[in-house]
């Protein structure tokens, strides 16, 4: 548990450092640091940490009543 907090603190410190470098110096180093932080955050997770996955809606089945084609009722003779 302490390890997860330590990783979170390091991540936030790195992001704050990259933002400060980017804001004041606009250097390539800030961009590289930010990219490294993002890549490590995405791919360098510990095996005991779990991602929270948001499950998308199931795919639409043909013939299901929940999705009908969108129709617009209007009078074709009604001109603006």
mmCIF file of the N, C-alpha and C atoms, coordinates in Angstrom:
data_MODEL
# 
_entry.id   MODEL 
# 
loop_
_atom_site.group_PDB 
_atom_site.id 
_atom_site.type_symbol 
_atom_site.label_atom_id 
_atom_site.label_alt_id 
_atom_site.label_comp_id 
_atom_site.label_asym_id 
_atom_site.label_entity_id 
_atom_site.label_seq_id 
_atom_site.pdbx_PDB_ins_code 
_atom_site.Cartn_x 
_atom_site.Cartn_y 
_atom_site.Cartn_z 
_atom_site.occupancy 
_atom_site.B_iso_or_equiv 
_atom_site.pdbx_formal_charge 
_atom_site.auth_seq_id 
_atom_site.auth_comp_id 
_atom_site.auth_asym_id 
_atom_site.auth_atom_id 
_atom_site.pdbx_PDB_model_num 
ATOM 1   N N  . UNK A 1 1  ? 0.828   -1.192 0.000   1.00 0.00 ? 1  UNK A N  1 
ATOM 2   C CA . UNK A 1 1  ? 0.000   0.000  0.000   1.00 0.00 ? 1  UNK A CA 1 
ATOM 3   C C  . UNK A 1 1  ? 0.873   1.256  0.000   1.00 0.00 ? 1  UNK A C  1 
ATOM 4   N N  . UNK A 1 2  ? 1.908   1.225  0.815   1.00 0.00 ? 2  UNK A N  1 
ATOM 5   C CA . UNK A 1 2  ? 2.818   2.362  0.878   1.00 0.00 ? 2  UNK A CA 1 
ATOM 6   C C  . UNK A 1 2  ? 3.520   2.563  -0.460  1.00 0.00 ? 2  UNK A C  1 
ATOM 7   N N  . UNK A 1 3  ? 3.787   1.453  -1.142  1.00 0.00 ? 3  UNK A N  1 
ATOM 8   C CA . UNK A 1 3  ? 4.450   1.527  -2.441  1.00 0.00 ? 3  UNK A CA 1 
ATOM 9   C C  . UNK A 1 3  ? 3.563   2.238  -3.468  1.00 0.00 ? 3  UNK A C  1 
ATOM 10  N N  . UNK A 1 4  ? 2.266   1.996  -3.406  1.00 0.00 ? 4  UNK A N  1 
ATOM 11  C CA . UNK A 1 4  ? 1.338   2.654  -4.327  1.00 0.00 ? 4  UNK A CA 1 
ATOM 12  C C  . UNK A 1 4  ? 1.299   4.161  -4.070  1.00 0.00 ? 4  UNK A C  1 
ATOM 13  N N  . UNK A 1 5  ? 1.300   4.554  -2.795  1.00 0.00 ? 5  UNK A N  1 
ATOM 14  C CA . UNK A 1 5  ? 1.322   5.976  -2.475  1.00 0.00 ? 5  UNK A CA 1 
ATOM 15  C C  . UNK A 1 5  ? 2.627   6.619  -2.935  1.00 0.00 ? 5  UNK A C  1 
ATOM 16  N N  . UNK A 1 6  ? 3.729   5.908  -2.769  1.00 0.00 ? 6  UNK A N  1 
ATOM 17  C CA . UNK A 1 6  ? 5.026   6.429  -3.186  1.00 0.00 ? 6  UNK A CA 1 
ATOM 18  C C  . UNK A 1 6  ? 5.054   6.642  -4.695  1.00 0.00 ? 6  UNK A C  1 
ATOM 19  N N  . UNK A 1 7  ? 4.504   5.684  -5.441  1.00 0.00 ? 7  UNK A N  1 
ATOM 20  C CA . UNK A 1 7  ? 4.463   5.827  -6.905  1.00 0.00 ? 7  UNK A CA 1 
ATOM 21  C C  . UNK A 1 7  ? 3.578   7.001  -7.307  1.00 0.00 ? 7  UNK A C  1 
ATOM 22  N N  . UNK A 1 8  ? 2.462   7.182  -6.615  1.00 0.00 ? 8  UNK A N  1 
ATOM 23  C CA . UNK A 1 8  ? 1.567   8.295  -6.915  1.00 0.00 ? 8  UNK A CA 1 
ATOM 24  C C  . UNK A 1 8  ? 2.249   9.632  -6.639  1.00 0.00 ? 8  UNK A C  1 
ATOM 25  N N  . UNK A 1 9  ? 2.964   9.715  -5.530  1.00 0.00 ? 9  UNK A N  1 
ATOM 26  C CA . UNK A 1 9  ? 3.675   10.945 -5.192  1.00 0.00 ? 9  UNK A CA 1 
ATOM 27  C C  . UNK A 1 9  ? 4.755   11.238 -6.228  1.00 0.00 ? 9  UNK A C  1 
ATOM 28  N N  . UNK A 1 10 ? 5.506   10.216 -6.638  1.00 0.00 ? 10 UNK A N  1 
ATOM 29  C CA . UNK A 1 10 ? 6.528   10.422 -7.665  1.00 0.00 ? 10 UNK A CA 1 
ATOM 30  C C  . UNK A 1 10 ? 5.908   10.858 -8.988  1.00 0.00 ? 10 UNK A C  1 
ATOM 31  N N  . UNK A 1 11 ? 4.791   10.256 -9.346  1.00 0.00 ? 11 UNK A N  1 
ATOM 32  C CA . UNK A 1 11 ? 4.115   10.623 -10.589 1.00 0.00 ? 11 UNK A CA 1 
ATOM 33  C C  . UNK A 1 11 ? 3.675   12.084 -10.556 1.00 0.00 ? 11 UNK A C  1 
ATOM 34  N N  . UNK A 1 12 ? 3.030   12.485 -9.467  1.00 0.00 ? 12 UNK A N  1 
ATOM 35  C CA . UNK A 1 12 ? 2.558   13.863 -9.365  1.00 0.00 ? 12 UNK A CA 1 
ATOM 36  C C  . UNK A 1 12 ? 3.717   14.854 -9.333  1.00 0.00 ? 12 UNK A C  1 
ATOM 37  N N  . UNK A 1 13 ? 4.799   14.500 -8.640  1.00 0.00 ? 13 UNK A N  1 
ATOM 38  C CA . UNK A 1 13 ? 5.968   15.379 -8.607  1.00 0.00 ? 13 UNK A CA 1 
ATOM 39  C C  . UNK A 1 13 ? 6.574   15.517 -9.998  1.00 0.00 ? 13 UNK A C  1 
ATOM 40  N N  . UNK A 1 14 ? 6.625   14.441 -10.740 1.00 0.00 ? 14 UNK A N  1 
ATOM 41  C CA . UNK A 1 14 ? 7.154   14.508 -12.102 1.00 0.00 ? 14 UNK A CA 1 
ATOM 42  C C  . UNK A 1 14 ? 6.287   15.342 -13.013 1.00 0.00 ? 14 UNK A C  1 
ATOM 43  N N  . UNK A 1 15 ? 4.979   15.201 -12.893 1.00 0.00 ? 15 UNK A N  1 
ATOM 44  C CA . UNK A 1 15 ? 4.074   16.001 -13.729 1.00 0.00 ? 15 UNK A CA 1 
ATOM 45  C C  . UNK A 1 15 ? 4.194   17.479 -13.379 1.00 0.00 ? 15 UNK A C  1 
ATOM 46  N N  . UNK A 1 16 ? 4.250   17.792 -12.091 1.00 0.00 ? 16 UNK A N  1 
ATOM 47  C CA . UNK A 1 16 ? 4.400   19.189 -11.680 1.00 0.00 ? 16 UNK A CA 1 
ATOM 48  C C  . UNK A 1 16 ? 5.732   19.743 -12.177 1.00 0.00 ? 16 UNK A C  1 
ATOM 49  N N  . UNK A 1 17 ? 6.791   18.946 -12.066 1.00 0.00 ? 17 UNK A N  1 
ATOM 50  C CA . UNK A 1 17 ? 8.093   19.386 -12.569 1.00 0.00 ? 17 UNK A CA 1 
ATOM 51  C C  . UNK A 1 17 ? 8.082   19.620 -14.064 1.00 0.00 ? 17 UNK A C  1 
ATOM 52  N N  . UNK A 1 18 ? 7.445   18.735 -14.801 1.00 0.00 ? 18 UNK A N  1 
ATOM 53  C CA . UNK A 1 18 ? 7.371   18.904 -16.256 1.00 0.00 ? 18 UNK A CA 1 
ATOM 54  C C  . UNK A 1 18 ? 6.564   20.141 -16.621 1.00 0.00 ? 18 UNK A C  1 
ATOM 55  N N  . UNK A 1 19 ? 5.477   20.382 -15.898 1.00 0.00 ? 19 UNK A N  1 
ATOM 56  C CA . UNK A 1 19 ? 4.660   21.567 -16.184 1.00 0.00 ? 19 UNK A CA 1 
ATOM 57  C C  . UNK A 1 19 ? 5.438   22.841 -15.886 1.00 0.00 ? 19 UNK A C  1 
ATOM 58  N N  . UNK A 1 20 ? 6.171   22.856 -14.787 1.00 0.00 ? 20 UNK A N  1 
ATOM 59  C CA . UNK A 1 20 ? 6.971   24.037 -14.447 1.00 0.00 ? 20 UNK A CA 1 
ATOM 60  C C  . UNK A 1 20 ? 8.050   24.271 -15.498 1.00 0.00 ? 20 UNK A C  1 
ATOM 61  N N  . UNK A 1 21 ? 8.761   23.210 -15.885 1.00 0.00 ? 21 UNK A N  1 
ATOM 62  C CA . UNK A 1 21 ? 9.776   23.365 -16.931 1.00 0.00 ? 21 UNK A CA 1 
ATOM 63  C C  . UNK A 1 21 ? 9.149   23.844 -18.232 1.00 0.00 ? 21 UNK A C  1 
ATOM 64  N N  . UNK A 1 22 ? 8.025   23.275 -18.579 1.00 0.00 ? 22 UNK A N  1 
ATOM 65  C CA . UNK A 1 22 ? 7.372   23.627 -19.839 1.00 0.00 ? 22 UNK A CA 1 
ATOM 66  C C  . UNK A 1 22 ? 6.888   25.073 -19.815 1.00 0.00 ? 22 UNK A C  1 
ATOM 67  N N  . UNK A 1 23 ? 6.372   25.521 -18.666 1.00 0.00 ? 23 UNK A N  1 
ATOM 68  C CA . UNK A 1 23 ? 5.819   26.871 -18.578 1.00 0.00 ? 23 UNK A CA 1 
ATOM 69  C C  . UNK A 1 23 ? 6.907   27.937 -18.601 1.00 0.00 ? 23 UNK A C  1 
ATOM 70  N N  . UNK A 1 24 ? 8.026   27.686 -17.932 1.00 0.00 ? 24 UNK A N  1 
ATOM 71  C CA . UNK A 1 24 ? 9.033   28.732 -17.803 1.00 0.00 ? 24 UNK A CA 1 
ATOM 72  C C  . UNK A 1 24 ? 10.146  28.638 -18.833 1.00 0.00 ? 24 UNK A C  1 
ATOM 73  N N  . UNK A 1 25 ? 10.460  27.447 -19.285 1.00 0.00 ? 25 UNK A N  1 
ATOM 74  C CA . UNK A 1 25 ? 11.600  27.318 -20.184 1.00 0.00 ? 25 UNK A CA 1 
ATOM 75  C C  . UNK A 1 25 ? 11.197  26.881 -21.583 1.00 0.00 ? 25 UNK A C  1 
ATOM 76  N N  . UNK A 1 26 ? 10.073  26.196 -21.710 1.00 0.00 ? 26 UNK A N  1 
ATOM 77  C CA . UNK A 1 26 ? 9.612   25.658 -22.985 1.00 0.00 ? 26 UNK A CA 1 
ATOM 78  C C  . UNK A 1 26 ? 10.742  24.893 -23.666 1.00 0.00 ? 26 UNK A C  1 
ATOM 79  N N  . UNK A 1 27 ? 11.343  24.000 -22.923 1.00 0.00 ? 27 UNK A N  1 
ATOM 80  C CA . UNK A 1 27 ? 12.483  23.261 -23.446 1.00 0.00 ? 27 UNK A CA 1 
ATOM 81  C C  . UNK A 1 27 ? 12.054  21.889 -23.919 1.00 0.00 ? 27 UNK A C  1 
ATOM 82  N N  . UNK A 1 28 ? 12.912  21.301 -24.716 1.00 0.00 ? 28 UNK A N  1 
ATOM 83  C CA . UNK A 1 28 ? 12.669  19.933 -25.170 1.00 0.00 ? 28 UNK A CA 1 
ATOM 84  C C  . UNK A 1 28 ? 12.754  18.972 -23.992 1.00 0.00 ? 28 UNK A C  1 
ATOM 85  N N  . UNK A 1 29 ? 13.540  19.322 -22.988 1.00 0.00 ? 29 UNK A N  1 
ATOM 86  C CA . UNK A 1 29 ? 13.651  18.481 -21.802 1.00 0.00 ? 29 UNK A CA 1 
ATOM 87  C C  . UNK A 1 29 ? 12.329  18.322 -21.084 1.00 0.00 ? 29 UNK A C  1 
ATOM 88  N N  . UNK A 1 30 ? 11.542  19.387 -21.045 1.00 0.00 ? 30 UNK A N  1 
ATOM 89  C CA . UNK A 1 30 ? 10.234  19.300 -20.400 1.00 0.00 ? 30 UNK A CA 1 
ATOM 90  C C  . UNK A 1 30 ? 9.315   18.364 -21.167 1.00 0.00 ? 30 UNK A C  1 
ATOM 91  N N  . UNK A 1 31 ? 9.367   18.441 -22.481 1.00 0.00 ? 31 UNK A N  1 
ATOM 92  C CA . UNK A 1 31 ? 8.528   17.569 -23.298 1.00 0.00 ? 31 UNK A CA 1 
ATOM 93  C C  . UNK A 1 31 ? 8.960   16.119 -23.130 1.00 0.00 ? 31 UNK A C  1 
ATOM 94  N N  . UNK A 1 32 ? 10.272  15.873 -23.144 1.00 0.00 ? 32 UNK A N  1 
ATOM 95  C CA . UNK A 1 32 ? 10.783  14.509 -22.970 1.00 0.00 ? 32 UNK A CA 1 
ATOM 96  C C  . UNK A 1 32 ? 10.405  13.973 -21.595 1.00 0.00 ? 32 UNK A C  1 
ATOM 97  N N  . UNK A 1 33 ? 10.548  14.797 -20.563 1.00 0.00 ? 33 UNK A N  1 
ATOM 98  C CA . UNK A 1 33 ? 10.193  14.378 -19.208 1.00 0.00 ? 33 UNK A CA 1 
ATOM 99  C C  . UNK A 1 33 ? 8.709   14.033 -19.118 1.00 0.00 ? 33 UNK A C  1 
ATOM 100 N N  . UNK A 1 34 ? 7.865   14.848 -19.726 1.00 0.00 ? 34 UNK A N  1 
ATOM 101 C CA . UNK A 1 34 ? 6.435   14.583 -19.683 1.00 0.00 ? 34 UNK A CA 1 
ATOM 102 C C  . UNK A 1 34 ? 6.089   13.292 -20.417 1.00 0.00 ? 34 UNK A C  1 
ATOM 103 N N  . UNK A 1 35 ? 6.708   13.058 -21.572 1.00 0.00 ? 35 UNK A N  1 
ATOM 104 C CA . UNK A 1 35 ? 6.448   11.828 -22.328 1.00 0.00 ? 35 UNK A CA 1 
ATOM 105 C C  . UNK A 1 35 ? 6.899   10.609 -21.535 1.00 0.00 ? 35 UNK A C  1 
ATOM 106 N N  . UNK A 1 36 ? 8.056   10.687 -20.900 1.00 0.00 ? 36 UNK A N  1 
ATOM 107 C CA . UNK A 1 36 ? 8.550   9.567  -20.090 1.00 0.00 ? 36 UNK A CA 1 
ATOM 108 C C  . UNK A 1 36 ? 7.590   9.279  -18.940 1.00 0.00 ? 36 UNK A C  1 
ATOM 109 N N  . UNK A 1 37 ? 7.103   10.326 -18.289 1.00 0.00 ? 37 UNK A N  1 
ATOM 110 C CA . UNK A 1 37 ? 6.180   10.143 -17.167 1.00 0.00 ? 37 UNK A CA 1 
ATOM 111 C C  . UNK A 1 37 ? 4.888   9.482  -17.636 1.00 0.00 ? 37 UNK A C  1 
ATOM 112 N N  . UNK A 1 38 ? 4.363   9.935  -18.764 1.00 0.00 ? 38 UNK A N  1 
ATOM 113 C CA . UNK A 1 38 ? 3.117   9.358  -19.264 1.00 0.00 ? 38 UNK A CA 1 
ATOM 114 C C  . UNK A 1 38 ? 3.317   7.903  -19.665 1.00 0.00 ? 38 UNK A C  1 
ATOM 115 N N  . UNK A 1 39 ? 4.427   7.599  -20.342 1.00 0.00 ? 39 UNK A N  1 
ATOM 116 C CA . UNK A 1 39 ? 4.689   6.220  -20.763 1.00 0.00 ? 39 UNK A CA 1 
ATOM 117 C C  . UNK A 1 39 ? 4.866   5.317  -19.549 1.00 0.00 ? 39 UNK A C  1 
ATOM 118 N N  . UNK A 1 40 ? 5.597   5.768  -18.553 1.00 0.00 ? 40 UNK A N  1 
ATOM 119 C CA . UNK A 1 40 ? 5.779   4.959  -17.347 1.00 0.00 ? 40 UNK A CA 1 
ATOM 120 C C  . UNK A 1 40 ? 4.462   4.785  -16.592 1.00 0.00 ? 40 UNK A C  1 
ATOM 121 N N  . UNK A 1 41 ? 3.637   5.814  -16.597 1.00 0.00 ? 41 UNK A N  1 
ATOM 122 C CA . UNK A 1 41 ? 2.352   5.694  -15.908 1.00 0.00 ? 41 UNK A CA 1 
ATOM 123 C C  . UNK A 1 41 ? 1.439   4.698  -16.613 1.00 0.00 ? 41 UNK A C  1 
ATOM 124 N N  . UNK A 1 42 ? 1.523   4.650  -17.940 1.00 0.00 ? 42 UNK A N  1 
ATOM 125 C CA . UNK A 1 42 ? 0.644   3.746  -18.670 1.00 0.00 ? 42 UNK A CA 1 
ATOM 126 C C  . UNK A 1 42 ? 1.144   2.310  -18.666 1.00 0.00 ? 42 UNK A C  1 
ATOM 127 N N  . UNK A 1 43 ? 2.448   2.117  -18.846 1.00 0.00 ? 43 UNK A N  1 
ATOM 128 C CA . UNK A 1 43 ? 2.968   0.772  -19.058 1.00 0.00 ? 43 UNK A CA 1 
ATOM 129 C C  . UNK A 1 43 ? 3.811   0.238  -17.906 1.00 0.00 ? 43 UNK A C  1 
ATOM 130 N N  . UNK A 1 44 ? 4.129   1.047  -16.931 1.00 0.00 ? 44 UNK A N  1 
ATOM 131 C CA . UNK A 1 44 ? 5.016   0.595  -15.871 1.00 0.00 ? 44 UNK A CA 1 
ATOM 132 C C  . UNK A 1 44 ? 4.316   0.295  -14.570 1.00 0.00 ? 44 UNK A C  1 
ATOM 133 N N  . UNK A 1 45 ? 3.115   -0.224 -14.641 1.00 0.00 ? 45 UNK A N  1 
ATOM 134 C CA . UNK A 1 45 ? 2.379   -0.458 -13.402 1.00 0.00 ? 45 UNK A CA 1 
ATOM 135 C C  . UNK A 1 45 ? 2.813   -1.763 -12.744 1.00 0.00 ? 45 UNK A C  1 
ATOM 136 N N  . UNK A 1 46 ? 2.617   -1.838 -11.454 1.00 0.00 ? 46 UNK A N  1 
ATOM 137 C CA . UNK A 1 46 ? 2.946   -3.040 -10.698 1.00 0.00 ? 46 UNK A CA 1 
ATOM 138 C C  . UNK A 1 46 ? 1.892   -4.106 -10.947 1.00 0.00 ? 46 UNK A C  1 
ATOM 139 N N  . UNK A 1 47 ? 2.267   -5.385 -10.864 1.00 0.00 ? 47 UNK A N  1 
ATOM 140 C CA . UNK A 1 47 ? 1.280   -6.436 -11.107 1.00 0.00 ? 47 UNK A CA 1 
ATOM 141 C C  . UNK A 1 47 ? 0.167   -6.495 -10.066 1.00 0.00 ? 47 UNK A C  1 
ATOM 142 N N  . UNK A 1 48 ? 0.411   -5.975 -8.852  1.00 0.00 ? 48 UNK A N  1 
ATOM 143 C CA . UNK A 1 48 ? -0.626  -6.053 -7.826  1.00 0.00 ? 48 UNK A CA 1 
ATOM 144 C C  . UNK A 1 48 ? -1.609  -4.884 -7.893  1.00 0.00 ? 48 UNK A C  1 
ATOM 145 N N  . UNK A 1 49 ? -1.343  -3.899 -8.750  1.00 0.00 ? 49 UNK A N  1 
ATOM 146 C CA . UNK A 1 49 ? -2.283  -2.800 -8.920  1.00 0.00 ? 49 UNK A CA 1 
ATOM 147 C C  . UNK A 1 49 ? -3.283  -3.172 -10.001 1.00 0.00 ? 49 UNK A C  1 
ATOM 148 N N  . UNK A 1 50 ? -4.513  -2.737 -9.833  1.00 0.00 ? 50 UNK A N  1 
ATOM 149 C CA . UNK A 1 50 ? -5.550  -3.086 -10.793 1.00 0.00 ? 50 UNK A CA 1 
ATOM 150 C C  . UNK A 1 50 ? -6.097  -1.822 -11.436 1.00 0.00 ? 50 UNK A C  1 
ATOM 151 N N  . UNK A 1 51 ? -6.397  -1.943 -12.717 1.00 0.00 ? 51 UNK A N  1 
ATOM 152 C CA . UNK A 1 51 ? -7.027  -0.845 -13.442 1.00 0.00 ? 51 UNK A CA 1 
ATOM 153 C C  . UNK A 1 51 ? -8.531  -0.917 -13.219 1.00 0.00 ? 51 UNK A C  1 
ATOM 154 N N  . UNK A 1 52 ? -9.169  0.222  -13.194 1.00 0.00 ? 52 UNK A N  1 
ATOM 155 C CA . UNK A 1 52 ? -10.628 0.259  -13.170 1.00 0.00 ? 52 UNK A CA 1 
ATOM 156 C C  . UNK A 1 52 ? -11.089 0.374  -14.611 1.00 0.00 ? 52 UNK A C  1 
ATOM 157 N N  . UNK A 1 53 ? -11.759 -0.652 -15.066 1.00 0.00 ? 53 UNK A N  1 
ATOM 158 C CA . UNK A 1 53 ? -12.173 -0.712 -16.459 1.00 0.00 ? 53 UNK A CA 1 
ATOM 159 C C  . UNK A 1 53 ? -13.637 -0.316 -16.551 1.00 0.00 ? 53 UNK A C  1 
ATOM 160 N N  . UNK A 1 54 ? -13.921 0.638  -17.410 1.00 0.00 ? 54 UNK A N  1 
ATOM 161 C CA . UNK A 1 54 ? -15.301 1.025  -17.680 1.00 0.00 ? 54 UNK A CA 1 
ATOM 162 C C  . UNK A 1 54 ? -15.747 0.218  -18.882 1.00 0.00 ? 54 UNK A C  1 
ATOM 163 N N  . UNK A 1 55 ? -16.740 -0.626 -18.663 1.00 0.00 ? 55 UNK A N  1 
ATOM 164 C CA . UNK A 1 55 ? -17.190 -1.504 -19.730 1.00 0.00 ? 55 UNK A CA 1 
ATOM 165 C C  . UNK A 1 55 ? -18.111 -0.745 -20.673 1.00 0.00 ? 55 UNK A C  1 
ATOM 166 N N  . UNK A 1 56 ? -17.838 -0.817 -21.964 1.00 0.00 ? 56 UNK A N  1 
ATOM 167 C CA . UNK A 1 56 ? -18.723 -0.140 -22.917 1.00 0.00 ? 56 UNK A CA 1 
ATOM 168 C C  . UNK A 1 56 ? -20.048 -0.878 -23.058 1.00 0.00 ? 56 UNK A C  1 
ATOM 169 N N  . UNK A 1 57 ? -20.997 -0.224 -23.680 1.00 0.00 ? 57 UNK A N  1 
ATOM 170 C CA . UNK A 1 57 ? -22.289 -0.868 -23.915 1.00 0.00 ? 57 UNK A CA 1 
ATOM 171 C C  . UNK A 1 57 ? -22.098 -2.052 -24.840 1.00 0.00 ? 57 UNK A C  1 
ATOM 172 N N  . UNK A 1 58 ? -22.900 -3.094 -24.665 1.00 0.00 ? 58 UNK A N  1 
ATOM 173 C CA . UNK A 1 58 ? -22.776 -4.247 -25.564 1.00 0.00 ? 58 UNK A CA 1 
ATOM 174 C C  . UNK A 1 58 ? -23.143 -3.846 -26.988 1.00 0.00 ? 58 UNK A C  1 
ATOM 175 N N  . UNK A 1 59 ? -22.611 -4.554 -27.970 1.00 0.00 ? 59 UNK A N  1 
ATOM 176 C CA . UNK A 1 59 ? -22.916 -4.196 -29.357 1.00 0.00 ? 59 UNK A CA 1 
ATOM 177 C C  . UNK A 1 59 ? -24.395 -4.371 -29.676 1.00 0.00 ? 59 UNK A C  1 
ATOM 178 N N  . UNK A 1 60 ? -24.859 -3.569 -30.603 1.00 0.00 ? 60 UNK A N  1 
ATOM 179 C CA . UNK A 1 60 ? -26.276 -3.578 -30.986 1.00 0.00 ? 60 UNK A CA 1 
ATOM 180 C C  . UNK A 1 60 ? -26.579 -4.829 -31.794 1.00 0.00 ? 60 UNK A C  1 
ATOM 181 N N  . UNK A 1 61 ? -27.643 -5.524 -31.401 1.00 0.00 ? 61 UNK A N  1 
ATOM 182 C CA . UNK A 1 61 ? -28.082 -6.702 -32.152 1.00 0.00 ? 61 UNK A CA 1 
ATOM 183 C C  . UNK A 1 61 ? -29.172 -6.293 -33.121 1.00 0.00 ? 61 UNK A C  1 
ATOM 184 N N  . UNK A 1 62 ? -29.115 -6.868 -34.291 1.00 0.00 ? 62 UNK A N  1 
ATOM 185 C CA . UNK A 1 62 ? -30.131 -6.567 -35.299 1.00 0.00 ? 62 UNK A CA 1 
ATOM 186 C C  . UNK A 1 62 ? -31.502 -7.006 -34.794 1.00 0.00 ? 62 UNK A C  1 
ATOM 187 N N  . UNK A 1 63 ? -32.482 -6.172 -35.020 1.00 0.00 ? 63 UNK A N  1 
ATOM 188 C CA . UNK A 1 63 ? -33.843 -6.514 -34.639 1.00 0.00 ? 63 UNK A CA 1 
ATOM 189 C C  . UNK A 1 63 ? -34.190 -6.183 -33.204 1.00 0.00 ? 63 UNK A C  1 
ATOM 190 N N  . UNK A 1 64 ? -33.270 -5.627 -32.438 1.00 0.00 ? 64 UNK A N  1 
ATOM 191 C CA . UNK A 1 64 ? -33.602 -5.297 -31.053 1.00 0.00 ? 64 UNK A CA 1 
ATOM 192 C C  . UNK A 1 64 ? -34.402 -3.996 -31.032 1.00 0.00 ? 64 UNK A C  1 
ATOM 193 N N  . UNK A 1 65 ? -35.396 -3.918 -30.164 1.00 0.00 ? 65 UNK A N  1 
ATOM 194 C CA . UNK A 1 65 ? -36.290 -2.759 -30.176 1.00 0.00 ? 65 UNK A CA 1 
ATOM 195 C C  . UNK A 1 65 ? -35.690 -1.509 -29.542 1.00 0.00 ? 65 UNK A C  1 
ATOM 196 N N  . UNK A 1 66 ? -34.537 -1.604 -28.860 1.00 0.00 ? 66 UNK A N  1 
ATOM 197 C CA . UNK A 1 66 ? -34.024 -0.440 -28.159 1.00 0.00 ? 66 UNK A CA 1 
ATOM 198 C C  . UNK A 1 66 ? -33.456 0.615  -29.104 1.00 0.00 ? 66 UNK A C  1 
ATOM 199 N N  . UNK A 1 67 ? -33.036 0.231  -30.271 1.00 0.00 ? 67 UNK A N  1 
ATOM 200 C CA . UNK A 1 67 ? -32.478 1.191  -31.219 1.00 0.00 ? 67 UNK A CA 1 
ATOM 201 C C  . UNK A 1 67 ? -33.290 1.156  -32.507 1.00 0.00 ? 67 UNK A C  1 
ATOM 202 N N  . UNK A 1 68 ? -34.067 2.179  -32.713 1.00 0.00 ? 68 UNK A N  1 
ATOM 203 C CA . UNK A 1 68 ? -34.805 2.293  -33.962 1.00 0.00 ? 68 UNK A CA 1 
ATOM 204 C C  . UNK A 1 68 ? -34.146 3.379  -34.799 1.00 0.00 ? 68 UNK A C  1 
ATOM 205 N N  . UNK A 1 69 ? -34.294 3.305  -36.110 1.00 0.00 ? 69 UNK A N  1 
ATOM 206 C CA . UNK A 1 69 ? -33.692 4.347  -36.940 1.00 0.00 ? 69 UNK A CA 1 
ATOM 207 C C  . UNK A 1 69 ? -34.279 5.716  -36.618 1.00 0.00 ? 69 UNK A C  1 
ATOM 208 N N  . UNK A 1 70 ? -33.437 6.714  -36.654 1.00 0.00 ? 70 UNK A N  1 
ATOM 209 C CA . UNK A 1 70 ? -33.853 8.076  -36.363 1.00 0.00 ? 70 UNK A CA 1 
ATOM 210 C C  . UNK A 1 70 ? -34.640 8.619  -37.548 1.00 0.00 ? 70 UNK A C  1 
ATOM 211 N N  . UNK A 1 71 ? -35.853 9.047  -37.292 1.00 0.00 ? 71 UNK A N  1 
ATOM 212 C CA . UNK A 1 71 ? -36.675 9.629  -38.353 1.00 0.00 ? 71 UNK A CA 1 
ATOM 213 C C  . UNK A 1 71 ? -37.105 11.018 -37.925 1.00 0.00 ? 71 UNK A C  1 
ATOM 214 N N  . UNK A 1 72 ? -37.200 11.901 -38.887 1.00 0.00 ? 72 UNK A N  1 
ATOM 215 C CA . UNK A 1 72 ? -37.643 13.267 -38.625 1.00 0.00 ? 72 UNK A CA 1 
ATOM 216 C C  . UNK A 1 72 ? -38.948 13.466 -39.375 1.00 0.00 ? 72 UNK A C  1 
ATOM 217 N N  . UNK A 1 73 ? -40.003 13.724 -38.624 1.00 0.00 ? 73 UNK A N  1 
ATOM 218 C CA . UNK A 1 73 ? -41.304 13.958 -39.243 1.00 0.00 ? 73 UNK A CA 1 
ATOM 219 C C  . UNK A 1 73 ? -41.418 15.435 -39.597 1.00 0.00 ? 73 UNK A C  1 
ATOM 220 N N  . UNK A 1 74 ? -41.599 15.722 -40.864 1.00 0.00 ? 74 UNK A N  1 
ATOM 221 C CA . UNK A 1 74 ? -41.775 17.100 -41.296 1.00 0.00 ? 74 UNK A CA 1 
ATOM 222 C C  . UNK A 1 74 ? -42.616 17.123 -42.567 1.00 0.00 ? 74 UNK A C  1 
ATOM 223 N N  . UNK A 1 75 ? -43.150 18.264 -42.833 1.00 0.00 ? 75 UNK A N  1 
ATOM 224 C CA . UNK A 1 75 ? -43.949 18.465 -44.036 1.00 0.00 ? 75 UNK A CA 1 
ATOM 225 C C  . UNK A 1 75 ? -43.015 18.921 -45.153 1.00 0.00 ? 75 UNK A C  1 
ATOM 226 N N  . UNK A 1 76 ? -42.901 18.154 -46.250 1.00 0.00 ? 76 UNK A N  1 
ATOM 227 C CA . UNK A 1 76 ? -41.989 18.567 -47.313 1.00 0.00 ? 76 UNK A CA 1 
ATOM 228 C C  . UNK A 1 76 ? -42.416 19.862 -47.998 1.00 0.00 ? 76 UNK A C  1 
ATOM 229 N N  . UNK A 1 77 ? -43.675 20.254 -47.836 1.00 0.00 ? 77 UNK A N  1 
ATOM 230 C CA . UNK A 1 77 ? -44.136 21.502 -48.442 1.00 0.00 ? 77 UNK A CA 1 
ATOM 231 C C  . UNK A 1 77 ? -43.903 22.708 -47.541 1.00 0.00 ? 77 UNK A C  1 
ATOM 232 N N  . UNK A 1 78 ? -43.408 22.468 -46.344 1.00 0.00 ? 78 UNK A N  1 
ATOM 233 C CA . UNK A 1 78 ? -43.177 23.553 -45.393 1.00 0.00 ? 78 UNK A CA 1 
ATOM 234 C C  . UNK A 1 78 ? -41.809 24.171 -45.684 1.00 0.00 ? 78 UNK A C  1 
ATOM 235 N N  . UNK A 1 79 ? -41.803 25.272 -46.379 1.00 0.00 ? 79 UNK A N  1 
ATOM 236 C CA . UNK A 1 79 ? -40.548 25.939 -46.736 1.00 0.00 ? 79 UNK A CA 1 
ATOM 237 C C  . UNK A 1 79 ? -40.292 27.094 -45.779 1.00 0.00 ? 79 UNK A C  1 
ATOM 238 N N  . UNK A 1 80 ? -39.055 27.359 -45.483 1.00 0.00 ? 80 UNK A N  1 
ATOM 239 C CA . UNK A 1 80 ? -38.763 28.477 -44.572 1.00 0.00 ? 80 UNK A CA 1 
ATOM 240 C C  . UNK A 1 80 ? -39.005 29.831 -45.216 1.00 0.00 ? 80 UNK A C  1 
# 
